[in-house]
Amino acid sequence: MDFLTKGIGLKQLQIGFFMPIFTYVRNFVFFNTTFTRSTGSEEFSMIRIGVLLLFLTISVAGYAQTSLQKAFGQKMDLPDSRDIGTQVLRITESFLGTPYVAGSLEGNPTERLVCKLDGLDCTTLVESSVALAVAKSENSGYEGYKSELTKLRYRDGIIDGYPSRLHYVLDWMYENEKRGRLEDITAKVGGIPFKKEINFMTNHANLYPAMAESEVWEKVKDQETVINSREHNYIPKAGIHKAEPMLHDGDIVAFTSSVEGLDVNHMGIITKVGSRAYLIHASLTGKKVLMSSVPLAEYVASVPKHTGMIVARLNDI
């Protein structure tokens, strides 16, 4: 049973792990209060509190790491496929029902690799599914998964501060195509030139705390300039129905935005039902990973801020 998607299994695991810690804390508080009252030694009391906090930090971190590795092992036990698209789709389907969690990559004092499988947004669902599929296909284990996730998420696979993360999906697709992981097939399935000035992050720096530093802002501005120097394609809303038969299981789609300065609003993974394509995505409104209830063209038409889509296909390993 996948305890990350079954509430009972997760609850039992949490109780089994945290009960000894709870007992320790309860006994500690009782002893510490009694000792302080009887001796008046507040300095000794503070030392013991410091030791307790260190113990709790290490325990919780260990629990999170163990849970993640167990979840990774469960994904590796899914059926194999030689086709990387099918492999990605199977892993993406295994996330159905997983809670939507926004902003899991933000808020760290320094930029670091975040691995999280029990709560996803649209981008981390795609990245996690691809990284897990590559690790499974290459039999590279947990370290291989982390390595692939780093290469997917960061420019040249190097974590070097906030600007090293591939924030814009257009940039994400370009860099991952450059290293051979995927191909932008938008032009091949009916795409036309996508002409838009991309500058949302620098024009709305107040939404990104890390960009309060002028050096970070300047680096992101330089990246926007590079993105705007490239040629891009997209399939307008009206052309998506015609493109659906050409899409494959496991294709990555991202939806271009009507918001000024923004490249895309959302992304997900394609699953085919006959000639129609459906979307598996981490839905903000649905609050979980789910499959669209209508085919792709109808889904995109139902979202006013989506103007069209771009498509990438993973290369076989």
ROROKOL-956409 format. One record per residue (C-alpha): residue number from 0; residue in one letter; chain; z, y, x. Coordinates in nm, 3 decimals. Layout:
REM residues N
@nr:NUM	rest:A	kette:A	pz:Z	py:Y	px:X
...
This chain:
REM residues 317
@nr:0	rest:M	kette:A	pz:0.000	py:0.000	px:0.000
@nr:1	rest:D	kette:A	pz:-0.094	py:0.345	px:0.127
@nr:2	rest:F	kette:A	pz:0.241	py:0.521	px:0.117
@nr:3	rest:L	kette:A	pz:0.071	py:0.857	px:0.160
@nr:4	rest:T	kette:A	pz:-0.088	py:0.828	px:-0.185
@nr:5	rest:K	kette:A	pz:0.173	py:0.617	px:-0.364
@nr:6	rest:G	kette:A	pz:0.483	py:0.816	px:-0.461
@nr:7	rest:I	kette:A	pz:0.717	py:0.515	px:-0.476
@nr:8	rest:G	kette:A	pz:0.623	py:0.390	px:-0.131
@nr:9	rest:L	kette:A	pz:0.665	py:0.734	px:0.023
@nr:10	rest:K	kette:A	pz:1.002	py:0.785	px:-0.146
@nr:11	rest:Q	kette:A	pz:1.132	py:0.451	px:-0.021
@nr:12	rest:L	kette:A	pz:1.013	py:0.529	px:0.331
@nr:13	rest:Q	kette:A	pz:1.177	py:0.871	px:0.326
@nr:14	rest:I	kette:A	pz:1.509	py:0.734	px:0.197
@nr:15	rest:G	kette:A	pz:1.509	py:0.453	px:0.453
@nr:16	rest:F	kette:A	pz:1.447	py:0.693	px:0.739
@nr:17	rest:F	kette:A	pz:1.662	py:0.990	px:0.640
@nr:18	rest:M	kette:A	pz:1.972	py:0.812	px:0.504
@nr:19	rest:P	kette:A	pz:2.121	py:0.751	px:0.852
@nr:20	rest:I	kette:A	pz:2.051	py:1.115	px:0.942
@nr:21	rest:F	kette:A	pz:2.214	py:1.236	px:0.620
@nr:22	rest:T	kette:A	pz:2.519	py:1.021	px:0.687
@nr:23	rest:Y	kette:A	pz:2.542	py:1.155	px:1.041
@nr:24	rest:V	kette:A	pz:2.518	py:1.517	px:0.924
@nr:25	rest:R	kette:A	pz:2.778	py:1.464	px:0.650
@nr:26	rest:N	kette:A	pz:3.023	py:1.306	px:0.894
@nr:27	rest:F	kette:A	pz:2.950	py:1.573	px:1.152
@nr:28	rest:V	kette:A	pz:3.019	py:1.859	px:0.910
@nr:29	rest:F	kette:A	pz:3.348	py:1.699	px:0.803
@nr:30	rest:F	kette:A	pz:3.461	py:1.636	px:1.161
@nr:31	rest:N	kette:A	pz:3.343	py:1.975	px:1.287
@nr:32	rest:T	kette:A	pz:3.525	py:2.164	px:1.009
@nr:33	rest:T	kette:A	pz:3.845	py:1.966	px:1.058
@nr:34	rest:F	kette:A	pz:3.832	py:2.001	px:1.437
@nr:35	rest:T	kette:A	pz:3.771	py:2.378	px:1.426
@nr:36	rest:R	kette:A	pz:4.054	py:2.438	px:1.182
@nr:37	rest:S	kette:A	pz:4.300	py:2.233	px:1.387
@nr:38	rest:T	kette:A	pz:4.210	py:2.367	px:1.730
@nr:39	rest:G	kette:A	pz:4.056	py:2.706	px:1.662
@nr:40	rest:S	kette:A	pz:3.785	py:2.619	px:1.919
@nr:41	rest:E	kette:A	pz:3.481	py:2.800	px:1.776
@nr:42	rest:E	kette:A	pz:3.292	py:2.781	px:2.110
@nr:43	rest:F	kette:A	pz:3.311	py:2.402	px:2.113
@nr:44	rest:S	kette:A	pz:3.205	py:2.403	px:1.749
@nr:45	rest:M	kette:A	pz:2.889	py:2.604	px:1.830
@nr:46	rest:I	kette:A	pz:2.797	py:2.360	px:2.107
@nr:47	rest:R	kette:A	pz:2.822	py:2.070	px:1.865
@nr:48	rest:I	kette:A	pz:2.607	py:2.255	px:1.612
@nr:49	rest:G	kette:A	pz:2.343	py:2.311	px:1.881
@nr:50	rest:V	kette:A	pz:2.342	py:1.941	px:1.965
@nr:51	rest:L	kette:A	pz:2.308	py:1.856	px:1.595
@nr:52	rest:L	kette:A	pz:2.009	py:2.088	px:1.550
@nr:53	rest:L	kette:A	pz:1.837	py:1.935	px:1.853
@nr:54	rest:F	kette:A	pz:1.901	py:1.588	px:1.715
@nr:55	rest:L	kette:A	pz:1.756	py:1.683	px:1.376
@nr:56	rest:T	kette:A	pz:1.448	py:1.844	px:1.532
@nr:57	rest:I	kette:A	pz:1.372	py:1.536	px:1.740
@nr:58	rest:S	kette:A	pz:1.436	py:1.301	px:1.447
@nr:59	rest:V	kette:A	pz:1.209	py:1.487	px:1.202
@nr:60	rest:A	kette:A	pz:0.932	py:1.522	px:1.461
@nr:61	rest:G	kette:A	pz:0.955	py:1.151	px:1.536
@nr:62	rest:Y	kette:A	pz:0.937	py:1.068	px:1.166
@nr:63	rest:A	kette:A	pz:0.625	py:1.283	px:1.117
@nr:64	rest:Q	kette:A	pz:0.451	py:1.129	px:1.419
@nr:65	rest:T	kette:A	pz:0.535	py:0.774	px:1.310
@nr:66	rest:S	kette:A	pz:0.413	py:0.843	px:0.956
@nr:67	rest:L	kette:A	pz:0.086	py:0.987	px:1.085
@nr:68	rest:Q	kette:A	pz:0.023	py:0.688	px:1.309
@nr:69	rest:K	kette:A	pz:0.094	py:0.448	px:1.022
@nr:70	rest:A	kette:A	pz:-0.151	py:0.638	px:0.802
@nr:71	rest:F	kette:A	pz:-0.406	py:0.625	px:1.083
@nr:72	rest:G	kette:A	pz:-0.363	py:0.247	px:1.107
@nr:73	rest:Q	kette:A	pz:-0.424	py:0.210	px:0.734
@nr:74	rest:K	kette:A	pz:-0.749	py:0.406	px:0.761
@nr:75	rest:M	kette:A	pz:-0.860	py:0.184	px:1.047
@nr:76	rest:D	kette:A	pz:-0.808	py:-0.121	px:0.823
@nr:77	rest:L	kette:A	pz:-1.074	py:-0.003	px:0.577
@nr:78	rest:P	kette:A	pz:-1.402	py:-0.203	px:0.567
@nr:79	rest:D	kette:A	pz:-1.642	py:-0.144	px:0.855
@nr:80	rest:S	kette:A	pz:-1.993	py:-0.004	px:0.828
@nr:81	rest:R	kette:A	pz:-2.254	py:0.044	px:1.097
@nr:82	rest:D	kette:A	pz:-2.382	py:0.349	px:0.910
@nr:83	rest:I	kette:A	pz:-2.169	py:0.649	px:1.001
@nr:84	rest:G	kette:A	pz:-2.237	py:0.821	px:0.668
@nr:85	rest:T	kette:A	pz:-2.110	py:0.521	px:0.473
@nr:86	rest:Q	kette:A	pz:-1.808	py:0.500	px:0.703
@nr:87	rest:V	kette:A	pz:-1.726	py:0.867	px:0.643
@nr:88	rest:L	kette:A	pz:-1.763	py:0.822	px:0.268
@nr:89	rest:R	kette:A	pz:-1.527	py:0.520	px:0.262
@nr:90	rest:I	kette:A	pz:-1.261	py:0.711	px:0.450
@nr:91	rest:T	kette:A	pz:-1.310	py:1.020	px:0.232
@nr:92	rest:E	kette:A	pz:-1.272	py:0.805	px:-0.080
@nr:93	rest:S	kette:A	pz:-0.943	py:0.671	px:0.059
@nr:94	rest:F	kette:A	pz:-0.807	py:1.028	px:0.038
@nr:95	rest:L	kette:A	pz:-0.871	py:1.057	px:-0.337
@nr:96	rest:G	kette:A	pz:-0.551	py:1.181	px:-0.500
@nr:97	rest:T	kette:A	pz:-0.410	py:1.328	px:-0.178
@nr:98	rest:P	kette:A	pz:-0.244	py:1.666	px:-0.251
@nr:99	rest:Y	kette:A	pz:-0.425	py:1.990	px:-0.176
@nr:100	rest:V	kette:A	pz:-0.239	py:2.179	px:0.098
@nr:101	rest:A	kette:A	pz:-0.376	py:2.513	px:0.218
@nr:102	rest:G	kette:A	pz:-0.314	py:2.681	px:0.550
@nr:103	rest:S	kette:A	pz:-0.194	py:2.375	px:0.743
@nr:104	rest:L	kette:A	pz:-0.368	py:2.501	px:1.059
@nr:105	rest:E	kette:A	pz:-0.206	py:2.843	px:1.046
@nr:106	rest:G	kette:A	pz:0.131	py:2.985	px:1.144
@nr:107	rest:N	kette:A	pz:0.187	py:2.811	px:1.478
@nr:108	rest:P	kette:A	pz:0.323	py:3.036	px:1.758
@nr:109	rest:T	kette:A	pz:0.044	py:2.907	px:1.981
@nr:110	rest:E	kette:A	pz:-0.280	py:2.737	px:1.882
@nr:111	rest:R	kette:A	pz:-0.245	py:2.358	px:1.887
@nr:112	rest:L	kette:A	pz:-0.412	py:2.054	px:1.734
@nr:113	rest:V	kette:A	pz:-0.275	py:1.989	px:1.385
@nr:114	rest:C	kette:A	pz:-0.314	py:1.631	px:1.259
@nr:115	rest:K	kette:A	pz:-0.220	py:1.597	px:0.893
@nr:116	rest:L	kette:A	pz:-0.333	py:1.322	px:0.655
@nr:117	rest:D	kette:A	pz:-0.088	py:1.363	px:0.365
@nr:118	rest:G	kette:A	pz:-0.209	py:1.705	px:0.254
@nr:119	rest:L	kette:A	pz:-0.558	py:1.851	px:0.299
@nr:120	rest:D	kette:A	pz:-0.777	py:2.150	px:0.224
@nr:121	rest:C	kette:A	pz:-1.156	py:2.133	px:0.201
@nr:122	rest:T	kette:A	pz:-1.213	py:2.180	px:0.575
@nr:123	rest:T	kette:A	pz:-0.941	py:1.946	px:0.700
@nr:124	rest:L	kette:A	pz:-1.061	py:1.677	px:0.457
@nr:125	rest:V	kette:A	pz:-1.408	py:1.688	px:0.613
@nr:126	rest:E	kette:A	pz:-1.279	py:1.708	px:0.970
@nr:127	rest:S	kette:A	pz:-1.023	py:1.430	px:0.922
@nr:128	rest:S	kette:A	pz:-1.274	py:1.198	px:0.752
@nr:129	rest:V	kette:A	pz:-1.531	py:1.245	px:1.029
@nr:130	rest:A	kette:A	pz:-1.278	py:1.210	px:1.312
@nr:131	rest:L	kette:A	pz:-1.133	py:0.892	px:1.157
@nr:132	rest:A	kette:A	pz:-1.480	py:0.747	px:1.100
@nr:133	rest:V	kette:A	pz:-1.578	py:0.813	px:1.462
@nr:134	rest:A	kette:A	pz:-1.254	py:0.660	px:1.591
@nr:135	rest:K	kette:A	pz:-1.314	py:0.352	px:1.376
@nr:136	rest:S	kette:A	pz:-1.679	py:0.318	px:1.478
@nr:137	rest:E	kette:A	pz:-1.600	py:0.363	px:1.848
@nr:138	rest:N	kette:A	pz:-1.277	py:0.159	px:1.830
@nr:139	rest:S	kette:A	pz:-1.115	py:0.440	px:2.027
@nr:140	rest:G	kette:A	pz:-0.772	py:0.425	px:1.865
@nr:141	rest:Y	kette:A	pz:-0.533	py:0.706	px:1.776
@nr:142	rest:E	kette:A	pz:-0.605	py:0.906	px:2.091
@nr:143	rest:G	kette:A	pz:-0.977	py:0.880	px:2.017
@nr:144	rest:Y	kette:A	pz:-0.916	py:1.022	px:1.671
@nr:145	rest:K	kette:A	pz:-0.728	py:1.320	px:1.815
@nr:146	rest:S	kette:A	pz:-0.999	py:1.372	px:2.075
@nr:147	rest:E	kette:A	pz:-1.276	py:1.376	px:1.814
@nr:148	rest:L	kette:A	pz:-1.076	py:1.607	px:1.587
@nr:149	rest:T	kette:A	pz:-1.037	py:1.848	px:1.878
@nr:150	rest:K	kette:A	pz:-1.410	py:1.842	px:1.949
@nr:151	rest:L	kette:A	pz:-1.492	py:1.900	px:1.582
@nr:152	rest:R	kette:A	pz:-1.251	py:2.188	px:1.539
@nr:153	rest:Y	kette:A	pz:-1.267	py:2.378	px:1.869
@nr:154	rest:R	kette:A	pz:-1.549	py:2.531	px:2.069
@nr:155	rest:D	kette:A	pz:-1.652	py:2.292	px:2.346
@nr:156	rest:G	kette:A	pz:-1.354	py:2.074	px:2.249
@nr:157	rest:I	kette:A	pz:-1.113	py:2.309	px:2.429
@nr:158	rest:I	kette:A	pz:-0.805	py:2.460	px:2.263
@nr:159	rest:D	kette:A	pz:-0.774	py:2.808	px:2.410
@nr:160	rest:G	kette:A	pz:-0.601	py:3.029	px:2.158
@nr:161	rest:Y	kette:A	pz:-0.689	py:3.128	px:1.803
@nr:162	rest:P	kette:A	pz:-1.049	py:3.237	px:1.877
@nr:163	rest:S	kette:A	pz:-1.135	py:2.895	px:2.020
@nr:164	rest:R	kette:A	pz:-1.115	py:2.742	px:1.671
@nr:165	rest:L	kette:A	pz:-1.446	py:2.728	px:1.481
@nr:166	rest:H	kette:A	pz:-1.344	py:2.946	px:1.188
@nr:167	rest:Y	kette:A	pz:-1.685	py:2.999	px:1.029
@nr:168	rest:V	kette:A	pz:-1.861	py:2.692	px:0.889
@nr:169	rest:L	kette:A	pz:-2.198	py:2.817	px:1.016
@nr:170	rest:D	kette:A	pz:-2.050	py:2.823	px:1.365
@nr:171	rest:W	kette:A	pz:-1.877	py:2.486	px:1.308
@nr:172	rest:M	kette:A	pz:-2.210	py:2.323	px:1.216
@nr:173	rest:Y	kette:A	pz:-2.396	py:2.487	px:1.505
@nr:174	rest:E	kette:A	pz:-2.145	py:2.376	px:1.769
@nr:175	rest:N	kette:A	pz:-2.119	py:2.021	px:1.635
@nr:176	rest:E	kette:A	pz:-2.496	py:1.993	px:1.616
@nr:177	rest:K	kette:A	pz:-2.520	py:2.117	px:1.974
@nr:178	rest:R	kette:A	pz:-2.298	py:1.832	px:2.096
@nr:179	rest:G	kette:A	pz:-2.498	py:1.576	px:1.896
@nr:180	rest:R	kette:A	pz:-2.242	py:1.482	px:1.630
@nr:181	rest:L	kette:A	pz:-2.451	py:1.602	px:1.337
@nr:182	rest:E	kette:A	pz:-2.782	py:1.760	px:1.234
@nr:183	rest:D	kette:A	pz:-2.823	py:2.059	px:1.005
@nr:184	rest:I	kette:A	pz:-3.087	py:1.920	px:0.765
@nr:185	rest:T	kette:A	pz:-3.087	py:2.212	px:0.521
@nr:186	rest:A	kette:A	pz:-3.445	py:2.316	px:0.601
@nr:187	rest:K	kette:A	pz:-3.565	py:1.955	px:0.558
@nr:188	rest:V	kette:A	pz:-3.429	py:1.925	px:0.203
@nr:189	rest:G	kette:A	pz:-3.562	py:2.247	px:0.057
@nr:190	rest:G	kette:A	pz:-3.378	py:2.519	px:0.245
@nr:191	rest:I	kette:A	pz:-3.502	py:2.874	px:0.290
@nr:192	rest:P	kette:A	pz:-3.385	py:3.144	px:0.534
@nr:193	rest:F	kette:A	pz:-3.025	py:3.257	px:0.481
@nr:194	rest:K	kette:A	pz:-2.998	py:3.621	px:0.578
@nr:195	rest:K	kette:A	pz:-2.650	py:3.763	px:0.561
@nr:196	rest:E	kette:A	pz:-2.424	py:3.965	px:0.790
@nr:197	rest:I	kette:A	pz:-2.116	py:3.757	px:0.871
@nr:198	rest:N	kette:A	pz:-1.810	py:3.972	px:0.941
@nr:199	rest:F	kette:A	pz:-1.544	py:3.880	px:0.686
@nr:200	rest:M	kette:A	pz:-1.268	py:3.799	px:0.936
@nr:201	rest:T	kette:A	pz:-1.289	py:4.120	px:1.137
@nr:202	rest:N	kette:A	pz:-1.332	py:4.329	px:0.821
@nr:203	rest:H	kette:A	pz:-1.024	py:4.165	px:0.668
@nr:204	rest:A	kette:A	pz:-0.810	py:4.116	px:0.977
@nr:205	rest:N	kette:A	pz:-0.499	py:4.181	px:0.769
@nr:206	rest:L	kette:A	pz:-0.550	py:3.835	px:0.613
@nr:207	rest:Y	kette:A	pz:-0.523	py:3.668	px:0.953
@nr:208	rest:P	kette:A	pz:-0.191	py:3.736	px:1.133
@nr:209	rest:A	kette:A	pz:-0.325	py:3.609	px:1.465
@nr:210	rest:M	kette:A	pz:-0.585	py:3.887	px:1.463
@nr:211	rest:A	kette:A	pz:-0.321	py:4.156	px:1.485
@nr:212	rest:E	kette:A	pz:-0.375	py:4.137	px:1.861
@nr:213	rest:S	kette:A	pz:-0.674	py:4.351	px:1.960
@nr:214	rest:E	kette:A	pz:-0.792	py:4.095	px:2.217
@nr:215	rest:V	kette:A	pz:-0.814	py:3.824	px:1.950
@nr:216	rest:W	kette:A	pz:-0.997	py:4.061	px:1.714
@nr:217	rest:E	kette:A	pz:-1.250	py:4.147	px:1.984
@nr:218	rest:K	kette:A	pz:-1.320	py:3.780	px:2.060
@nr:219	rest:V	kette:A	pz:-1.374	py:3.697	px:1.693
@nr:220	rest:K	kette:A	pz:-1.602	py:4.002	px:1.662
@nr:221	rest:D	kette:A	pz:-1.808	py:3.874	px:1.956
@nr:222	rest:Q	kette:A	pz:-1.836	py:3.535	px:1.784
@nr:223	rest:E	kette:A	pz:-1.956	py:3.700	px:1.463
@nr:224	rest:T	kette:A	pz:-2.223	py:3.882	px:1.663
@nr:225	rest:V	kette:A	pz:-2.344	py:3.552	px:1.806
@nr:226	rest:I	kette:A	pz:-2.347	py:3.387	px:1.462
@nr:227	rest:N	kette:A	pz:-2.553	py:3.676	px:1.326
@nr:228	rest:S	kette:A	pz:-2.805	py:3.638	px:1.609
@nr:229	rest:R	kette:A	pz:-2.894	py:3.284	px:1.498
@nr:230	rest:E	kette:A	pz:-3.131	py:3.173	px:1.224
@nr:231	rest:H	kette:A	pz:-2.975	py:2.994	px:0.926
@nr:232	rest:N	kette:A	pz:-3.103	py:2.826	px:0.612
@nr:233	rest:Y	kette:A	pz:-2.959	py:2.751	px:0.269
@nr:234	rest:I	kette:A	pz:-3.067	py:2.589	px:-0.057
@nr:235	rest:P	kette:A	pz:-3.029	py:2.836	px:-0.346
@nr:236	rest:K	kette:A	pz:-2.852	py:2.719	px:-0.661
@nr:237	rest:A	kette:A	pz:-3.182	py:2.672	px:-0.842
@nr:238	rest:G	kette:A	pz:-3.307	py:2.428	px:-0.578
@nr:239	rest:I	kette:A	pz:-3.006	py:2.197	px:-0.553
@nr:240	rest:H	kette:A	pz:-3.110	py:1.958	px:-0.833
@nr:241	rest:K	kette:A	pz:-3.443	py:1.900	px:-0.659
@nr:242	rest:A	kette:A	pz:-3.264	py:1.836	px:-0.328
@nr:243	rest:E	kette:A	pz:-3.013	py:1.582	px:-0.465
@nr:244	rest:P	kette:A	pz:-3.237	py:1.271	px:-0.429
@nr:245	rest:M	kette:A	pz:-3.277	py:1.353	px:-0.058
@nr:246	rest:L	kette:A	pz:-2.904	py:1.356	px:0.010
@nr:247	rest:H	kette:A	pz:-2.722	py:1.052	px:0.151
@nr:248	rest:D	kette:A	pz:-2.372	py:0.911	px:0.119
@nr:249	rest:G	kette:A	pz:-2.146	py:1.088	px:0.368
@nr:250	rest:D	kette:A	pz:-2.356	py:1.403	px:0.404
@nr:251	rest:I	kette:A	pz:-2.152	py:1.719	px:0.458
@nr:252	rest:V	kette:A	pz:-2.224	py:2.008	px:0.224
@nr:253	rest:A	kette:A	pz:-2.090	py:2.363	px:0.231
@nr:254	rest:F	kette:A	pz:-2.142	py:2.625	px:-0.037
@nr:255	rest:T	kette:A	pz:-2.270	py:2.969	px:0.058
@nr:256	rest:S	kette:A	pz:-2.072	py:3.264	px:-0.071
@nr:257	rest:S	kette:A	pz:-2.138	py:3.575	px:-0.276
@nr:258	rest:V	kette:A	pz:-1.836	py:3.735	px:-0.103
@nr:259	rest:E	kette:A	pz:-1.948	py:4.011	px:0.132
@nr:260	rest:G	kette:A	pz:-1.933	py:3.906	px:0.496
@nr:261	rest:L	kette:A	pz:-1.835	py:3.543	px:0.426
@nr:262	rest:D	kette:A	pz:-2.062	py:3.250	px:0.508
@nr:263	rest:V	kette:A	pz:-1.925	py:2.975	px:0.280
@nr:264	rest:N	kette:A	pz:-1.651	py:2.933	px:0.021
@nr:265	rest:H	kette:A	pz:-1.599	py:2.558	px:0.020
@nr:266	rest:M	kette:A	pz:-1.715	py:2.224	px:0.161
@nr:267	rest:G	kette:A	pz:-1.699	py:1.851	px:0.093
@nr:268	rest:I	kette:A	pz:-1.862	py:1.509	px:0.126
@nr:269	rest:I	kette:A	pz:-2.150	py:1.366	px:-0.080
@nr:270	rest:T	kette:A	pz:-2.136	py:1.038	px:-0.272
@nr:271	rest:K	kette:A	pz:-2.452	py:0.917	px:-0.449
@nr:272	rest:V	kette:A	pz:-2.470	py:0.769	px:-0.798
@nr:273	rest:G	kette:A	pz:-2.831	py:0.667	px:-0.843
@nr:274	rest:S	kette:A	pz:-3.048	py:0.967	px:-0.757
@nr:275	rest:R	kette:A	pz:-2.772	py:1.216	px:-0.838
@nr:276	rest:A	kette:A	pz:-2.523	py:1.347	px:-0.583
@nr:277	rest:Y	kette:A	pz:-2.154	py:1.406	px:-0.652
@nr:278	rest:L	kette:A	pz:-1.898	py:1.593	px:-0.446
@nr:279	rest:I	kette:A	pz:-1.571	py:1.459	px:-0.304
@nr:280	rest:H	kette:A	pz:-1.361	py:1.755	px:-0.204
@nr:281	rest:A	kette:A	pz:-1.009	py:1.892	px:-0.171
@nr:282	rest:S	kette:A	pz:-0.992	py:2.104	px:-0.483
@nr:283	rest:L	kette:A	pz:-0.772	py:2.412	px:-0.505
@nr:284	rest:T	kette:A	pz:-0.792	py:2.416	px:-0.886
@nr:285	rest:G	kette:A	pz:-0.743	py:2.039	px:-0.915
@nr:286	rest:K	kette:A	pz:-0.464	py:2.052	px:-0.653
@nr:287	rest:K	kette:A	pz:-0.580	py:1.727	px:-0.491
@nr:288	rest:V	kette:A	pz:-0.876	py:1.544	px:-0.340
@nr:289	rest:L	kette:A	pz:-1.109	py:1.442	px:-0.622
@nr:290	rest:M	kette:A	pz:-1.469	py:1.365	px:-0.711
@nr:291	rest:S	kette:A	pz:-1.659	py:1.618	px:-0.917
@nr:292	rest:S	kette:A	pz:-1.692	py:1.522	px:-1.282
@nr:293	rest:V	kette:A	pz:-2.052	py:1.645	px:-1.291
@nr:294	rest:P	kette:A	pz:-2.342	py:1.609	px:-1.045
@nr:295	rest:L	kette:A	pz:-2.373	py:1.850	px:-0.755
@nr:296	rest:A	kette:A	pz:-2.625	py:2.093	px:-0.908
@nr:297	rest:E	kette:A	pz:-2.411	py:2.134	px:-1.220
@nr:298	rest:Y	kette:A	pz:-2.095	py:2.172	px:-1.012
@nr:299	rest:V	kette:A	pz:-2.244	py:2.451	px:-0.799
@nr:300	rest:A	kette:A	pz:-2.385	py:2.622	px:-1.107
@nr:301	rest:S	kette:A	pz:-2.036	py:2.629	px:-1.259
@nr:302	rest:V	kette:A	pz:-1.887	py:2.832	px:-0.972
@nr:303	rest:P	kette:A	pz:-2.006	py:3.195	px:-0.985
@nr:304	rest:K	kette:A	pz:-1.921	py:3.276	px:-0.622
@nr:305	rest:H	kette:A	pz:-2.133	py:2.984	px:-0.490
@nr:306	rest:T	kette:A	pz:-2.488	py:3.104	px:-0.419
@nr:307	rest:G	kette:A	pz:-2.624	py:2.779	px:-0.276
@nr:308	rest:M	kette:A	pz:-2.549	py:2.522	px:-0.010
@nr:309	rest:I	kette:A	pz:-2.612	py:2.406	px:0.344
@nr:310	rest:V	kette:A	pz:-2.627	py:2.038	px:0.441
@nr:311	rest:A	kette:A	pz:-2.544	py:1.846	px:0.758
@nr:312	rest:R	kette:A	pz:-2.597	py:1.476	px:0.828
@nr:313	rest:L	kette:A	pz:-2.395	py:1.286	px:1.086
@nr:314	rest:N	kette:A	pz:-2.582	py:1.112	px:1.365
@nr:315	rest:D	kette:A	pz:-2.529	py:0.739	px:1.406
@nr:316	rest:I	kette:A	pz:-2.293	py:0.642	px:1.685
